Amino acid sequence: MWVETALVFLFGLLWGSFGNVVIHRLPLGLSVVRPRSRCPECEKMIGWYDNIPVLSWVFLRGRCRSCKSPISARYPFVELLTGLMFAAIYARFGFTWLTLEYLIFAWGLIVVSFIDLDHMILPDVFTLSGVVIGLLGAALNPERSFLSALTGVLMGGGFLWLIAYLYLVFRKEEGMGGGDIKLLAWIGAVLGWTSVPFVILASSVVGSVVGLTLAARSKAGLKSVIPFGPYLAAAALLYMLGGDSLGLWYIGLFLPASTSVN
């Protein structure tokens, strides 16, 4: 099991490296396949030996081999985060179709989170495609319930849509982007409707703490705009890796009989 988990971890590092490419290029409308990676400063092509996940950054001490320009520590962070998430998912769910679905899901959440942090957008190519793939996976995978997935889409997307609509009505301004609505619908499609209350609660608590902290340090105060996608994604990953028990307990407080449908 340890050997298999280690291999999955290495596999995750590679996908994390590709994730960095997608995070940088997709919002700019660039191909994520061509050309090969280049230094943004000197534009010299990066050799394969300088593109080994995490290790190359460490050996190069975070600088380009050619021009010595600094390389952001976020690159190895994304790679390491993806590798650890892949290993944790495999360690919990083993060699199953559910694991494959969750690996794809986790990679997508990591990518869209950093895109949201950089550009305040959640690309439809991930969120809407994720909803479709999530529902298709639920229909084909006997480990999941299609009814739960469909309810998760309607419940997740519908709840945030209602919040956004009420905020617009009473405050006369947008308080939540459509991307967040689609993201929660995607989360519901993959993790089922029982994940939605937990994800909303956990992301709201963490997001509020971070938002208030940033507002206190910003001249904009409470009008400071922060991306909410990363908090939804983090809550979804937490639910996937063990928060489901807490989520079911929380739902059981209000709907005791409903937790049997997952």
C-alpha positions, 0 to 999 in steps of 0.5 A: 500500500505504501509503495502504491501510495508513493507512486500515486504521490509522484503521479500527483506531482506531475499533474501538479506541474501540468496544473501550473501550466494551466493556471498560467495559460488558460486565463490568457487564452493560450494553449496549455500544450504548446509551446514548451515552458519558457522563462517569462523573463529571458524567454529561454526554453526550460530543459526537462532537467529543470522541469522536474516537480519540486526538485528542480526548484530546490536545486536551482534555489528558486531561480532561472538557470539562465538569467537567475530571475526568481521563480515563484515558490507557488510552483513547487507548492502547487505540485506538492499540494497536488501530490499530497492530495492524490496520495491522501485520496488513494490512501483512503479510497484505494484502487477504485473508480471512485478514486479516479473520479476524486483524483480528477476532481481534486486536480480541477479544484486546485487549478480553479482555486489558483486561477480564481486567486489570480484573476477572480474567475472560475472558468466554465471549461472546468465548472460546467464540464465538471457538472456534466462529468460528475453527473455522468460518473454518478450514472456509471459508477455503482459506488455513487448515487445519481439521484444524490448527484443531481440533487447536489447540483440543484441544491448547491447551485440553487442555494448560492444563486438565491443568496446572490439574487437576494444580495443584489435585490437588497444591496443593489450590487453583486455580492457573488459571482456566477462562477461560485454558483457553478463551482458549488453545483460541480461539487454537489455533482461529484460529492452528492447533496449531503456535501453541500451544507458542510461545504457552505458552512465550512467555506463561509466560516473560513472565508469570513475570517479571512475576509474580515482580516483582509478588510481590516488591513485594506482601505476598502474595508468591508467592501474588499473583494475576495475570491470565494472559490478557493474556500469552496474548493478547500471545504469540498476537499476536506469533506472528501477526505473525512469531513463527510462524517461531520457533514452527515452528523450536521444534516442528521440534526435537522433531517435524521432520516435523510442521511441514509440517502448518499 
